[in-house]
Amino acid sequence: MSIQSKRWRVAPPVSEEDLSRFPDRSPLLVQLLHNRGLNDPADVREFLQGQVPGHSPFVLKGMYPAVERLSHAISNGESIAVYGDFDADGVTATALLVQALSALGAQVVPYIPSRVREGYGLNIGALRKLYRDGVRLVVTVDCGIRSLKEVEQASRGLDLIVTDHHSVADQLPPALAVINPKQPGCYYPFKDLSGVGVAYKLAQALFHARERRGKSADLTADDLLDFVALGTVADLVPLLGENRALVRRGLEKMRTSPRPGVEALMADAKVRRDEVDANAIGFRLGPRLNAAGRLDQVMLAYDLLTTTNPLETRKLAQQLGKLNQERQELTKETVAEAEAQVDAAGPDAFLYLVSSPEFKPGIVGLVASRLTEAYYRPSVVVEIGKKRSRGSCRSIPEFHITRALDQCQELLVRHGGHAAAAGFTVETANLDALRERLQAIAAEKLSAADLQPVLEIDRQLPLGEVTKETLKALEQLEPTGMENPQPVLCSPDVHIRHKRKVGGDKHLKLILGDGRGASRDAIWFRAGHLMDKIPGRVDVAYTLEADKWNHSKEPQLHVVDMRPAQASSVAEGDRAYAVRSR
């Protein structure tokens, strides 16, 4: 892990005029909403209520032919396969659509490929096997939008419906129907649905079509919203608009009536029902679901989500917990090897590509994330195979990694992803050429950029003003996530009253004071090695969470950055040396 400089950029204070438009809101809440572009009273009301009206699923291009074909298959007893992805978004999408189709009377089977043997996306071998098993209709979830060759070959014997949310290439797969809000000609107003979100819209449409025929099912689309919450938060799509509304409703279901598998997952992660929020999914529940796919046991996660026997779900949840611990150890070992390669490459690279035949395919994405966090460079981590190698990419806001891969298309077997994250398969013989091409693209794009990470801070607040009321203001922004981040505050000139290492010396537990009697507990994760480098007086940047002790919510600071106390208050765009653990 590195210690790096980082710029603190504090949002400009909201004007008195803007404050006057919200007389019933606290100034802190108005500031937080303003920072997120919410200045109109109607928009603010809609955001805080989290009741964005859902758009009709039939606005999605491709929905009508998809529903017609699926309805025909259900009526005629055809075997349908739901082909998913091995991450949390794909697993929840698979479970959701299988349950929806089953409730409608379909003969349906799930298929989730092996990350190790088959890799991401559709593969022709799996589609041939499904055909031999009697399947004639395949619905993809969270994958398929870039599987042009596979769809073309499979279409000779199978009907395919592709539902996906990833970036679209120049061509669409020649499927019977393609449902992706990002595709050209799709007028669905919300473009940022997750894979499970798109699957939910398909389920909505199917239930609606059944109701139009005067029939009902034992299940409703709303019964599936816990899947939507789990997959949407875990996949790091923007938690705004329809996503935010869906996640809020899904979280409520998890709190009040979780299905047996979700309840077992929460119990093993030590998440109480009243504690379930986006943060709990992102850091405690989602990683367990993802661990199954990362270590090539993805059906454990699927079985957990779909099994109703409480004894079986408890056993499966414990297995996922053990897999997650194994995943953590593998990640730690792989990060150490990857950082050694980065250090050998030198500090002047604009993009790092590290590779090894020893890297596990399920871990490379996590390692790429750690490298990008530590070095603030696009990072590519590749598991080298004998004939083909698989890579995972993570990037920074200044560099769209999927567009960069598009420029290397002739070197790749397949690829896909988003601006900040992507994956690919490459012939091993082309790996060196790919490294050179990506590094050249990055150098051209980033050579004039200021590649210093920026910490966006919502507001400066004296430590003594961090109270239960502050917590209440922050809680109104939940669920927080991508593009609606957990608010970051900063307090200047804070005294370090006590510090000690916890969690096997990995983390720091702190008691902070302001010299005027205020005192707050704080935790700084992955900063144990910085204990002796922290001065007695600091400026501290942090998120805030409730420390629930004796049924009383007390604010606890989760430190995200720290620096020696400055002579003056933190100013907008202030630049300073930051003691920082990434």
KASUL-V991873 format. One record per residue. RES is the residue in one letter. SS is DSSP state (a for helix, b for strand, c for the rest). PSI is psi in degrees with one decimal (NA if undefined). Layout:
RES_SS_PSI + RES_SS_PSI
This chain:
M_c_148.1 + S_c_159.2 + I_c_125.2 + Q_c_160.0 + S_c_147.8 + K_b_138.9 + R_b_134.1 + W_b_127.9 + R_b_106.2 + V_b_131.2 + A_c_139.5 + P_c_142.3 + P_c_143.0 + V_c_146.7 + S_c_159.2 + E_a_-34.0 + E_a_-43.6 + D_a_-39.6 + L_a_-38.2 + S_a_-19.9 + R_c_-11.1 + F_c_65.2 + P_c_-21.6 + D_c_3.3 + R_c_148.3 + S_c_147.5 + P_a_-36.3 + L_a_-45.3 + L_a_-41.1 + V_a_-40.7 + Q_a_-45.1 + L_a_-41.6 + L_a_-41.8 + H_a_-41.9 + N_a_-23.4 + R_c_14.7 + G_c_17.3 + L_c_100.9 + N_c_-15.6 + D_c_131.2 + P_a_-38.1 + A_a_-41.4 + D_a_-39.5 + V_a_-44.6 + R_a_-44.0 + E_a_-42.4 + F_a_-48.8 + L_a_-33.6 + Q_a_-22.2 + G_c_32.0 + Q_c_45.7 + V_c_124.4 + P_c_132.0 + G_c_140.7 + H_c_152.0 + S_c_132.6 + P_a_-21.9 + F_a_-6.3 + V_a_-23.4 + L_c_126.4 + K_c_135.1 + G_c_-8.7 + M_a_-42.4 + Y_a_-52.7 + P_a_-32.1 + A_a_-46.5 + V_a_-40.2 + E_a_-44.6 + R_a_-41.7 + L_a_-40.2 + S_a_-39.9 + H_a_-43.5 + A_a_-40.4 + I_a_-44.8 + S_a_-31.3 + N_c_7.4 + G_c_26.2 + E_c_150.8 + S_b_125.7 + I_b_138.0 + A_b_137.1 + V_b_114.8 + Y_b_111.2 + G_b_-171.6 + D_c_166.2 + F_c_5.6 + D_c_178.7 + A_a_-37.6 + D_a_-46.4 + G_a_-39.7 + V_a_-44.4 + T_a_-36.6 + A_a_-41.4 + T_a_-48.4 + A_a_-42.3 + L_a_-50.4 + L_a_-35.5 + V_a_-43.7 + Q_a_-39.7 + A_a_-47.3 + L_a_-39.5 + S_a_-41.2 + A_a_-25.2 + L_c_2.7 + G_c_12.4 + A_c_151.5 + Q_b_102.1 + V_b_142.4 + V_b_146.0 + P_b_149.3 + Y_b_118.0 + I_b_119.8 + P_c_158.4 + S_c_128.6 + R_c_-36.8 + V_c_-49.1 + R_c_-32.2 + E_c_-29.9 + G_c_-176.6 + Y_c_145.3 + G_c_-179.2 + L_c_141.6 + N_c_141.9 + I_a_-30.9 + G_a_-43.1 + A_a_-40.6 + L_a_-35.8 + R_a_-40.8 + K_a_-43.5 + L_a_-39.4 + Y_a_-44.7 + R_a_-28.9 + D_c_2.1 + G_c_2.2 + V_b_136.8 + R_b_-6.2 + L_b_124.8 + V_b_130.8 + V_b_120.4 + T_b_149.1 + V_b_131.8 + D_c_21.1 + C_c_168.1 + G_c_-15.8 + I_c_-24.1 + R_c_11.3 + S_c_60.6 + L_a_-48.4 + K_a_-42.6 + E_a_-42.1 + V_a_-41.6 + E_a_-45.4 + Q_a_-44.1 + A_a_-25.9 + S_c_-10.4 + R_c_-20.3 + G_c_-13.4 + L_c_147.5 + D_b_131.4 + L_b_135.1 + I_b_117.3 + V_b_119.2 + T_b_128.9 + D_c_169.4 + H_c_2.2 + H_c_168.9 + S_c_142.8 + V_c_138.0 + A_c_-173.8 + D_c_-30.0 + Q_c_150.8 + L_c_151.5 + P_c_143.6 + P_c_60.2 + A_c_166.6 + L_c_-38.9 + A_b_143.3 + V_b_124.4 + I_b_108.0 + N_c_116.4 + P_c_-14.7 + K_c_-8.2 + Q_c_150.5 + P_c_141.2 + G_c_2.2 + C_c_122.0 + Y_c_14.8 + Y_c_126.9 + P_c_-22.9 + F_c_115.7 + K_c_-6.4 + D_c_25.2 + L_c_148.7 + S_c_176.3 + G_a_-43.2 + V_a_-27.2 + G_a_-41.9 + V_a_-41.0 + A_a_-38.2 + Y_a_-41.0 + K_a_-37.5 + L_a_-42.7 + A_a_-43.5 + Q_a_-47.7 + A_a_-39.7 + L_a_-43.4 + F_a_-39.8 + H_a_-42.9 + A_a_-38.2 + R_a_-43.1 + E_a_-37.5 + R_a_-26.3 + R_c_8.6 + G_c_18.4 + K_c_161.9 + S_c_170.1 + A_c_162.9 + D_c_-6.6 + L_c_152.1 + T_c_165.2 + A_a_-35.6 + D_a_-26.3 + D_a_-12.9 + L_a_5.1 + L_a_-21.7 + D_a_-36.3 + F_a_-42.5 + V_a_-43.6 + A_a_-47.3 + L_a_-50.2 + G_a_-38.0 + T_a_-46.2 + V_a_-43.7 + A_a_-26.4 + D_c_-1.0 + L_c_43.2 + V_c_163.1 + P_c_129.0 + L_c_63.4 + L_c_167.6 + G_a_-132.6 + E_a_-35.7 + N_a_-45.3 + R_a_-42.3 + A_a_-44.0 + L_a_-42.3 + V_a_-41.1 + R_a_-44.6 + R_a_-36.4 + G_a_-38.7 + L_a_-38.4 + E_a_-40.3 + K_a_-40.6 + M_a_-30.7 + R_a_-33.9 + T_a_-39.5 + S_c_63.4 + P_c_144.5 + R_c_158.3 + P_a_-41.5 + G_a_-40.7 + V_a_-39.0 + E_a_-40.0 + A_a_-39.3 + L_a_-44.6 + M_a_-41.4 + A_a_-43.0 + D_a_-31.1 + A_c_0.9 + K_c_44.8 + V_c_112.9 + R_c_157.4 + R_a_-44.0 + D_a_-6.0 + E_a_-5.4 + V_c_117.1 + D_c_-175.9 + A_a_-35.1 + N_a_-42.0 + A_a_-39.2 + I_a_-46.9 + G_a_-33.9 + F_a_-13.7 + R_a_-38.9 + L_a_-50.0 + G_a_-46.1 + P_a_-31.5 + R_a_-43.0 + L_a_-41.8 + N_a_-30.9 + A_a_-34.4 + A_a_-45.8 + G_a_-36.8 + R_a_-33.8 + L_c_23.2 + D_c_35.8 + Q_c_47.0 + V_a_-28.1 + M_a_-17.8 + L_a_-45.2 + A_a_-43.7 + Y_a_-46.3 + D_a_-39.1 + L_a_-44.2 + L_a_-23.3 + T_a_-12.0 + T_c_142.5 + T_c_-12.1 + N_c_116.2 + P_a_-37.2 + L_a_-40.5 + E_a_-40.9 + T_a_-36.3 + R_a_-43.1 + K_a_-44.7 + L_a_-40.2 + A_a_-38.5 + Q_a_-38.7 + Q_a_-40.9 + L_a_-38.6 + G_a_-41.5 + K_a_-39.9 + L_a_-38.0 + N_a_-37.9 + Q_a_-42.2 + E_a_-41.5 + R_a_-39.9 + Q_a_-42.5 + E_a_-43.2 + L_a_-39.9 + T_a_-45.2 + K_a_-45.2 + E_a_-41.7 + T_a_-36.7 + V_a_-42.1 + A_a_-43.8 + E_a_-41.5 + A_a_-40.5 + E_a_-32.5 + A_a_-40.3 + Q_a_-39.2 + V_a_-45.5 + D_a_-35.9 + A_a_-29.5 + A_a_-22.8 + G_c_164.3 + P_c_-4.7 + D_c_0.2 + A_c_146.7 + F_c_-14.6 + L_b_137.7 + Y_b_129.7 + L_b_113.0 + V_b_150.0 + S_b_153.9 + S_b_144.8 + P_c_-13.8 + E_c_-13.7 + F_c_137.2 + K_c_133.4 + P_c_-28.3 + G_c_-8.8 + I_c_-18.9 + V_a_-33.5 + G_a_-41.3 + L_a_-40.8 + V_a_-41.1 + A_a_-39.2 + S_a_-43.7 + R_a_-40.2 + L_a_-43.4 + T_a_-39.9 + E_a_-41.7 + A_a_-36.4 + Y_a_-8.3 + Y_c_54.2 + R_c_151.0 + P_b_136.7 + S_b_135.8 + V_b_127.2 + V_b_125.5 + V_b_131.5 + E_b_114.6 + I_c_124.0 + G_c_170.8 + K_c_-45.3 + K_c_-41.5 + R_b_146.0 + S_b_151.9 + R_b_135.8 + G_b_155.9 + S_b_139.3 + C_b_144.1 + R_b_146.7 + S_c_-178.7 + I_c_163.5 + P_c_-26.4 + E_c_-4.5 + F_c_112.9 + H_c_105.5 + I_a_-34.1 + T_a_-36.8 + R_a_-35.6 + A_a_-41.7 + L_a_-33.7 + D_a_-34.8 + Q_c_-8.4 + C_c_19.5 + Q_a_-37.4 + E_a_-15.4 + L_a_-11.3 + L_b_149.8 + V_b_-47.4 + R_b_159.4 + H_b_166.4 + G_b_168.5 + G_b_-153.2 + H_c_-172.1 + A_c_-39.1 + A_c_-13.2 + A_b_142.6 + A_b_168.3 + G_b_160.9 + F_b_161.5 + T_b_136.7 + V_b_144.0 + E_b_131.7 + T_a_-33.0 + A_a_-21.2 + N_a_2.3 + L_a_-43.4 + D_a_-39.9 + A_a_-37.0 + L_a_-42.3 + R_a_-47.6 + E_a_-41.0 + R_a_-46.1 + L_a_-41.3 + Q_a_-35.4 + A_a_-42.4 + I_a_-43.3 + A_a_-41.4 + A_a_-41.3 + E_a_-38.9 + K_a_-35.0 + L_a_-5.3 + S_c_-29.3 + A_c_2.4 + A_c_151.7 + D_c_94.3 + L_c_63.6 + Q_c_123.8 + P_c_145.9 + V_b_132.6 + L_b_112.8 + E_b_121.4 + I_b_130.9 + D_c_-37.4 + R_b_145.4 + Q_b_136.3 + L_c_125.2 + P_c_144.2 + L_a_-35.0 + G_a_-17.0 + E_a_4.2 + V_c_100.8 + T_c_-177.5 + K_a_-32.4 + E_a_-34.6 + T_a_-43.4 + L_a_-43.6 + K_a_-38.6 + A_a_-43.4 + L_a_-34.8 + E_a_-23.2 + Q_c_-13.9 + L_c_-9.4 + E_c_149.8 + P_c_136.1 + T_c_157.5 + G_b_-151.2 + M_c_130.8 + E_c_-4.8 + N_b_66.3 + P_c_157.2 + Q_c_128.1 + P_c_138.8 + V_c_124.7 + L_b_164.5 + C_b_146.5 + S_b_126.6 + P_b_157.1 + D_b_58.5 + V_b_141.2 + H_b_136.4 + I_b_101.8 + R_b_-31.7 + H_b_145.4 + K_b_141.1 + R_b_154.6 + K_b_143.6 + V_b_171.5 + G_c_48.3 + G_c_34.0 + D_c_11.5 + K_c_-31.9 + H_b_168.0 + L_b_131.4 + K_b_127.1 + L_b_151.2 + I_b_121.8 + L_b_144.6 + G_b_164.1 + D_c_8.6 + G_c_-3.5 + R_c_21.4 + G_c_-15.1 + A_c_143.0 + S_b_135.8 + R_b_140.7 + D_b_148.8 + A_b_153.2 + I_b_138.8 + W_b_105.1 + F_c_145.4 + R_c_34.7 + A_c_15.4 + G_a_-35.3 + H_a_-9.2 + L_a_2.6 + M_a_-45.0 + D_a_-5.8 + K_a_-5.5 + I_c_123.7 + P_c_174.9 + G_c_-28.4 + R_b_130.5 + V_b_160.7 + D_b_136.1 + V_b_134.7 + A_b_141.7 + Y_b_158.9 + T_b_167.4 + L_b_133.6 + E_b_158.7 + A_b_125.6 + D_b_103.1 + K_b_106.6 + W_b_125.3 + N_c_40.7 + H_c_20.2 + S_b_130.2 + K_b_113.4 + E_b_139.3 + P_b_131.7 + Q_b_134.1 + L_b_130.7 + H_b_102.5 + V_b_132.5 + V_b_-17.4 + D_b_157.4 + M_b_148.3 + R_b_158.5 + P_b_140.6 + A_c_132.5 + Q_c_159.2 + A_c_-29.4 + S_c_173.7 + S_c_157.8 + V_c_129.0 + A_c_161.9 + E_c_128.0 + G_c_13.7 + D_c_140.4 + R_b_127.3 + A_b_162.5 + Y_c_133.2 + A_c_128.7 + V_b_114.1 + R_c_132.3 + S_c_123.5 + R_c_NA
